[in-house]
Amino acid sequence: MINRPVFKQRSLTSAMLFILALLAAMISAPPASAETSDCEVSTSGRYETCFIYGGGVQDLLLVSKIKGKIDATADASAAGEKGNYIRVALYNWYRSGGGQTIADSLVRAQRSGVSVRVVVGPTESEIITYLRDNGIDVETCADACADPGHGSMHNKFFLIQKGDTKLVIQSSSNLKDSQATHAQNLLISRDDTALFSAYVNYWRRLYAHGWTYDGVTWSTNTDRMIDGSNDLSKAYFYPQPGANRIADILGNVSACEPGNDRIWMEASEFDSSAYSSAIAAELRRLRGLGCDVKIIVQKEAGLNVLTGSYGISASDVHCDGWSHNKLLLIDARYAGEWRKPVFVGSYNITENSAYRANDAMLRIIDGDVTNRYINQFQHLWVNPRACDPAGVE
């Protein structure tokens, strides 16, 4: 009989217990890549970004952020500040998902002396009645406000003037419970006078149900693209029939290099039209240049058309049925310089969105802002979720 040293048996037992404890800890701990919903102000102070990550749990961070800006305006007016106003353009607005919370804040602002006016698309009648009964001017659009009879009024933005402060609050989210359970983003631009003026004048045309306001008509697509004054900001207002702004933007990318090679897109919808096909062709060109092309799409139909009809590699596309973001970020040689622009808004990668619907796309070129969107994209990319087979706006 061989007597094995006792210390070896004890060492083996201790090692096994350590490994089991480590495995238990790994199983119970949250993923290292897990993100929590958050907001962050850029170093310049001009921008604030907010993200929620979806997955079926209601998250009212974006609602809370918008409410805070409205309430601050109400407080300033109640304290005697004059001339404050709020303008809203929102596609879907329901009492659920924070919709009643925002309505209550707007009513409070109206009562404090803030001028509040709202343009809405398909919206719960109780919200419209509540706002109107409390003195808020509400204009409804059954389809597109400008170019009625086509598309939809699909915008999702709030405009706030409080004293000398001017805020453009551009979101991807509607106000209803299904939207509060999806991944969404919100970008606030502060004190960009030209950008704020562009959005206000666009809102006025939505309210007027046409492209003419105060004798000025935005008759061409060029009229509907307006430069801001901060960090090469720019607003693109839709529809823009016959134009393809996304393909044009991608066409302005001329080179990628290691570390500056990102062409990343998040799309709720991507359809099988000549419009989307031209965008896909640019994405293939950029992949051929050595750019890191990645696309996150919400709906199953979008995944199928990208990887099937448009020949985008399946490794370059992920599906996420809980994402409602509309986003293009570039970290490459863009418009002749190494830049990091980001394009956010309410637009979808569809012919209907570009040629018939009222939508907005906002360009910001600011390293802090784009880096935040890079981090947001990376989280969604490494945590893919099943496609939405039908998709809910």
C-alpha positions as CSV (number, residue, x, y, z in Angstrom):
1,M,0.0,0.0,0.0
2,I,1.3,3.4,-1.0
3,N,0.8,6.3,1.3
4,R,0.5,9.6,-0.6
5,P,1.5,12.8,1.1
6,V,-1.4,14.4,2.9
7,F,-0.4,17.9,1.9
8,K,-0.9,17.1,-1.9
9,Q,-4.4,15.9,-1.2
10,R,-5.2,19.1,0.8
11,S,-3.7,21.3,-1.9
12,L,-5.8,19.6,-4.6
13,T,-8.9,20.0,-2.4
14,S,-8.2,23.7,-1.8
15,A,-7.5,24.3,-5.5
16,M,-10.8,22.7,-6.5
17,L,-12.7,24.8,-3.9
18,F,-11.1,28.0,-5.2
19,I,-12.0,27.2,-8.8
20,L,-15.6,26.4,-7.8
21,A,-15.9,29.6,-5.8
22,L,-14.5,31.6,-8.8
23,L,-17.0,30.0,-11.2
24,A,-19.8,30.8,-8.8
25,A,-18.7,34.4,-8.6
26,M,-18.5,34.7,-12.4
27,I,-22.0,33.3,-12.8
28,S,-23.6,35.5,-10.2
29,A,-21.7,38.7,-11.2
30,P,-23.1,41.1,-13.9
31,P,-21.4,41.0,-17.3
32,A,-18.2,43.2,-17.4
33,S,-19.7,45.1,-20.3
34,A,-23.0,45.9,-18.6
35,E,-24.0,49.6,-18.8
36,T,-26.4,51.6,-16.8
37,S,-28.5,54.4,-18.2
38,D,-26.8,57.7,-17.8
39,C,-26.3,61.3,-18.9
40,E,-23.1,63.2,-19.3
41,V,-22.2,66.8,-20.2
42,S,-19.4,67.3,-22.7
43,T,-16.2,69.1,-21.6
44,S,-17.2,72.2,-23.6
45,G,-20.5,72.3,-21.7
46,R,-22.4,72.7,-25.0
47,Y,-23.7,69.2,-25.2
48,E,-25.4,66.6,-23.0
49,T,-25.9,63.0,-24.0
50,C,-28.3,60.5,-22.4
51,F,-28.7,56.8,-23.1
52,I,-31.1,54.0,-22.0
53,Y,-30.3,50.4,-23.0
54,G,-33.7,48.7,-23.2
55,G,-34.4,45.1,-22.7
56,G,-37.9,45.1,-21.6
57,V,-37.6,47.0,-18.3
58,Q,-39.1,50.5,-18.3
59,D,-36.5,53.3,-17.9
60,L,-37.7,56.9,-17.6
61,L,-34.2,58.5,-17.6
62,L,-35.0,60.5,-20.8
63,V,-38.3,61.5,-19.5
64,S,-36.7,62.7,-16.3
65,K,-34.1,64.7,-18.2
66,I,-36.7,66.5,-20.4
67,K,-38.9,67.1,-17.4
68,G,-36.0,68.7,-15.5
69,K,-35.4,71.2,-18.4
70,I,-39.1,72.0,-18.6
71,D,-39.4,72.5,-14.8
72,A,-36.4,74.8,-14.7
73,T,-38.0,76.9,-17.3
74,A,-41.3,77.0,-15.4
75,D,-39.4,78.0,-12.2
76,A,-37.6,80.8,-14.0
77,S,-40.9,82.2,-15.4
78,A,-42.5,81.9,-12.0
79,A,-39.7,84.0,-10.6
80,G,-40.4,86.8,-13.1
81,E,-38.3,85.9,-16.1
82,K,-40.1,87.0,-19.3
83,G,-40.2,85.6,-22.9
84,N,-39.6,82.0,-22.1
85,Y,-41.1,79.4,-24.5
86,I,-41.2,75.7,-25.2
87,R,-42.0,74.1,-28.6
88,V,-42.6,70.3,-29.0
89,A,-42.8,68.1,-32.1
90,L,-43.6,64.5,-31.2
91,Y,-44.9,61.6,-33.3
92,N,-46.5,59.4,-30.6
93,W,-47.6,60.7,-27.2
94,Y,-49.4,58.5,-24.7
95,R,-50.0,58.8,-21.0
96,S,-47.9,55.7,-20.3
97,G,-44.2,55.6,-20.5
98,G,-43.7,59.0,-18.9
99,G,-46.1,60.8,-21.3
100,Q,-48.4,62.1,-18.5
101,T,-45.3,63.2,-16.5
102,I,-44.2,65.4,-19.4
103,A,-47.7,66.7,-20.0
104,D,-48.0,67.7,-16.3
105,S,-44.7,69.6,-16.5
106,L,-45.8,71.4,-19.6
107,V,-49.0,72.5,-18.0
108,R,-47.1,73.7,-15.0
109,A,-44.8,75.7,-17.3
110,Q,-47.8,77.2,-19.2
111,R,-49.4,78.3,-15.9
112,S,-46.1,79.9,-14.8
113,G,-46.1,82.1,-17.9
114,V,-44.1,80.0,-20.4
115,S,-45.5,80.0,-23.9
116,V,-46.0,76.3,-24.7
117,R,-47.1,75.0,-28.1
118,V,-47.1,71.4,-29.4
119,V,-47.3,69.6,-32.7
120,V,-48.1,65.9,-32.6
121,G,-48.7,62.9,-34.9
122,P,-50.9,59.9,-33.8
123,T,-51.4,60.7,-30.2
124,E,-53.7,59.5,-27.4
125,S,-56.8,61.7,-27.4
126,E,-56.7,62.0,-23.6
127,I,-53.3,63.7,-23.9
128,I,-54.5,66.2,-26.5
129,T,-57.6,67.0,-24.5
130,Y,-55.6,67.4,-21.3
131,L,-53.1,69.8,-22.8
132,R,-55.8,71.9,-24.6
133,D,-58.0,72.0,-21.5
134,N,-55.0,73.5,-19.7
135,G,-54.4,76.3,-22.2
136,I,-51.7,74.7,-24.3
137,D,-52.0,75.1,-28.1
138,V,-51.9,71.7,-29.8
139,E,-51.7,71.2,-33.5
140,T,-52.3,67.6,-34.8
141,C,-51.1,66.1,-38.0
142,A,-52.7,62.9,-39.2
143,D,-49.8,62.4,-41.6
144,A,-46.9,64.8,-42.5
145,C,-47.5,68.3,-41.3
146,A,-45.4,69.9,-44.1
147,D,-46.4,68.1,-47.4
148,P,-49.7,66.8,-45.9
149,G,-51.1,63.6,-47.4
150,H,-47.7,62.0,-47.4
151,G,-45.6,60.1,-44.8
152,S,-46.0,61.1,-41.2
153,M,-44.9,63.8,-38.7
154,H,-42.3,61.5,-37.2
155,N,-40.2,64.1,-35.2
156,K,-39.1,63.7,-31.6
157,F,-37.7,67.0,-30.3
158,F,-38.2,69.7,-27.7
159,L,-37.0,73.3,-28.0
160,I,-36.6,75.5,-24.9
161,Q,-35.7,79.1,-24.6
162,K,-35.1,80.1,-21.0
163,G,-33.7,83.6,-20.7
164,D,-30.5,83.6,-22.8
165,T,-30.3,79.8,-22.7
166,K,-31.4,78.0,-25.9
167,L,-31.8,74.2,-25.9
168,V,-32.4,71.8,-28.7
169,I,-33.4,68.4,-27.3
170,Q,-33.3,65.8,-30.0
171,S,-34.4,62.3,-29.1
172,S,-35.0,59.0,-30.8
173,S,-37.9,58.2,-28.4
174,N,-41.6,58.7,-28.5
175,L,-43.6,59.0,-25.2
176,K,-45.3,55.6,-24.5
177,D,-44.4,52.6,-22.4
178,S,-43.0,50.4,-25.3
179,Q,-40.5,53.2,-26.1
180,A,-39.4,53.4,-22.5
181,T,-38.4,49.7,-22.7
182,H,-36.2,50.2,-25.8
183,A,-32.6,51.4,-26.2
184,Q,-32.9,55.1,-26.9
185,N,-30.6,58.2,-27.1
186,L,-31.1,61.9,-26.4
187,L,-28.7,64.7,-27.4
188,I,-29.1,68.2,-26.0
189,S,-27.4,71.1,-27.7
190,R,-27.0,74.3,-25.6
191,D,-26.7,77.9,-26.9
192,D,-26.1,77.1,-30.5
193,T,-28.1,80.1,-31.8
194,A,-28.1,79.2,-35.4
195,L,-29.1,75.6,-34.8
196,F,-31.8,76.6,-32.3
197,S,-33.2,79.1,-34.9
198,A,-33.2,76.5,-37.6
199,Y,-35.2,74.1,-35.4
200,V,-37.6,76.8,-34.4
201,N,-38.2,77.8,-38.0
202,Y,-38.7,74.1,-39.0
203,W,-41.2,73.7,-36.1
204,R,-43.1,76.8,-37.3
205,R,-43.5,75.2,-40.7
206,L,-44.8,72.0,-39.1
207,Y,-47.3,74.0,-37.1
208,A,-48.4,75.9,-40.3
209,H,-48.8,72.7,-42.3
210,G,-46.6,73.9,-45.1
211,W,-43.1,75.0,-46.0
212,T,-43.9,78.7,-45.9
213,Y,-43.7,80.8,-42.8
214,D,-43.6,84.6,-42.6
215,G,-43.4,84.9,-46.3
216,V,-40.3,82.6,-46.6
217,T,-40.6,79.2,-48.3
218,W,-38.2,76.4,-47.9
219,S,-38.9,75.2,-51.4
220,T,-35.7,73.2,-52.1
221,N,-33.8,70.5,-50.2
222,T,-31.0,72.9,-49.7
223,D,-33.3,75.2,-47.8
224,R,-33.9,72.4,-45.4
225,M,-30.2,71.9,-44.5
226,I,-29.0,74.6,-42.1
227,D,-25.6,75.1,-40.5
228,G,-25.4,75.7,-36.7
229,S,-22.7,77.8,-35.1
230,N,-21.0,75.3,-32.7
231,D,-18.5,72.7,-33.7
232,L,-19.7,72.4,-37.3
233,S,-23.3,71.5,-36.1
234,K,-25.9,71.1,-38.8
235,A,-29.6,70.3,-39.1
236,Y,-31.2,68.3,-41.9
237,F,-35.0,68.5,-42.1
238,Y,-37.1,66.1,-44.0
239,P,-38.6,65.2,-46.4
240,Q,-35.9,65.8,-49.0
241,P,-37.3,64.2,-52.2
242,G,-34.8,62.8,-54.6
243,A,-31.8,63.4,-52.3
244,N,-29.9,60.8,-50.3
245,R,-28.2,62.6,-47.4
246,I,-26.9,59.4,-45.7
247,A,-25.3,58.2,-48.9
248,D,-23.8,61.7,-49.4
249,I,-22.4,61.7,-45.9
250,L,-20.8,58.3,-46.4
251,G,-19.5,59.4,-49.7
252,N,-17.6,62.1,-48.0
253,V,-15.5,59.5,-46.1
254,S,-12.3,59.1,-48.1
255,A,-10.0,57.0,-45.9
256,C,-9.7,55.0,-42.7
257,E,-6.6,54.1,-40.7
258,P,-6.1,51.9,-37.5
259,G,-7.8,53.7,-34.6
260,N,-9.7,56.0,-36.9
261,D,-11.7,53.6,-39.0
262,R,-15.3,53.5,-37.5
263,I,-18.4,53.7,-39.7
264,W,-21.1,52.5,-37.3
265,M,-24.8,52.8,-37.8
266,E,-27.9,52.0,-35.7
267,A,-31.2,51.8,-37.6
268,S,-34.7,51.0,-36.5
269,E,-35.6,50.3,-40.1
270,F,-33.7,49.5,-43.3
271,D,-35.9,48.9,-46.3
272,S,-35.6,47.4,-49.8
273,S,-35.6,50.6,-51.8
274,A,-33.2,52.3,-54.2
275,Y,-32.6,54.8,-51.4
276,S,-31.4,52.2,-48.9
277,S,-29.5,50.3,-51.7
278,A,-27.4,53.4,-52.4
279,I,-26.5,53.6,-48.7
280,A,-25.6,49.9,-48.6
281,A,-23.3,50.4,-51.7
282,E,-21.4,53.1,-49.8
283,L,-21.1,50.9,-46.8
284,R,-19.6,48.2,-49.0
285,R,-17.2,50.7,-50.5
286,L,-16.0,51.8,-47.1
287,R,-15.5,48.2,-46.1
288,G,-13.3,47.8,-49.1
289,L,-11.3,50.8,-48.0
290,G,-10.5,49.0,-44.7
291,C,-13.1,50.8,-42.6
292,D,-14.7,49.1,-39.6
293,V,-18.3,48.9,-40.8
294,K,-20.9,47.8,-38.2
295,I,-24.7,48.1,-38.3
296,I,-27.2,47.4,-35.6
297,V,-30.7,47.0,-36.9
298,Q,-33.9,46.6,-34.9
299,K,-36.2,44.7,-37.3
300,E,-35.7,41.3,-38.8
301,A,-36.7,42.6,-42.3
302,G,-33.8,45.0,-42.1
303,L,-31.3,42.3,-41.2
304,N,-32.5,40.1,-44.1
305,V,-32.3,42.9,-46.7
306,L,-28.8,44.0,-45.6
307,T,-27.3,40.5,-45.6
308,G,-29.3,39.2,-48.5
309,S,-30.2,41.7,-51.1
310,Y,-27.5,44.2,-50.3
311,G,-24.6,41.8,-49.8
312,I,-23.4,43.2,-46.4
313,S,-21.4,40.6,-44.5
314,A,-23.4,38.9,-41.7
315,S,-20.4,39.6,-39.4
316,D,-21.0,43.3,-40.0
317,V,-24.6,43.3,-38.9
318,H,-26.2,42.6,-35.5
319,C,-29.9,42.6,-34.7
320,D,-31.3,44.1,-31.5
321,G,-35.1,44.1,-31.2
322,W,-34.9,46.3,-28.2
323,S,-33.1,49.1,-29.9
324,H,-34.9,52.2,-31.4
325,N,-31.8,54.3,-32.0
326,K,-31.3,56.2,-35.2
327,L,-27.6,56.9,-35.5
328,L,-24.6,57.2,-37.7
329,L,-21.1,57.8,-36.3
330,I,-17.9,58.3,-38.2
331,D,-14.4,58.2,-37.0
332,A,-12.4,58.5,-40.2
333,R,-11.3,61.0,-42.9
334,Y,-14.5,62.9,-43.5
335,A,-14.9,65.9,-45.8
336,G,-11.1,66.1,-46.2
337,E,-10.2,66.0,-42.5
338,W,-9.8,63.4,-39.8
339,R,-13.1,64.0,-37.9
340,K,-15.6,62.3,-35.6
341,P,-19.1,63.5,-36.6
342,V,-22.2,61.9,-35.2
343,F,-25.7,62.1,-36.9
344,V,-28.7,61.5,-34.6
345,G,-32.4,62.1,-34.8
346,S,-35.7,60.5,-35.7
347,Y,-34.9,59.4,-39.2
348,N,-35.1,55.8,-40.5
349,I,-33.1,54.3,-43.3
350,T,-36.1,54.1,-45.6
351,E,-37.3,55.9,-48.7
352,N,-40.5,56.9,-46.8
353,S,-38.5,58.7,-44.1
354,A,-36.3,60.5,-46.6
355,Y,-38.8,61.5,-49.2
356,R,-42.2,61.8,-47.5
357,A,-42.0,62.0,-43.7
358,N,-41.3,65.0,-41.4
359,D,-38.1,64.0,-39.6
360,A,-34.9,65.6,-38.4
361,M,-31.3,64.6,-38.4
362,L,-28.7,66.5,-36.3
363,R,-25.0,66.5,-37.0
364,I,-22.5,67.3,-34.2
365,I,-18.7,67.2,-34.5
366,D,-17.4,67.0,-31.0
367,G,-15.0,64.4,-29.7
368,D,-16.7,64.0,-26.3
369,V,-20.1,63.5,-27.9
370,T,-18.9,61.0,-30.5
371,N,-16.9,59.0,-27.9
372,R,-20.0,58.7,-25.8
373,Y,-21.9,57.3,-28.8
374,I,-19.0,55.0,-29.5
375,N,-19.3,53.5,-26.0
376,Q,-23.0,53.2,-26.3
377,F,-22.7,51.4,-29.6
378,Q,-20.0,49.0,-28.3
379,H,-22.3,48.0,-25.4
380,L,-25.1,47.2,-27.8
381,W,-22.8,45.4,-30.2
382,V,-21.3,43.0,-27.6
383,N,-24.8,42.4,-26.0
384,P,-26.9,41.5,-29.1
385,R,-30.6,40.6,-28.6
386,A,-33.0,38.9,-30.9
387,C,-34.5,40.8,-33.8
388,D,-37.9,42.4,-33.6
389,P,-39.9,40.3,-36.1
390,A,-42.4,43.1,-36.8
391,G,-41.2,46.1,-35.0
392,V,-43.2,48.7,-33.0
393,E,-42.6,52.4,-33.6
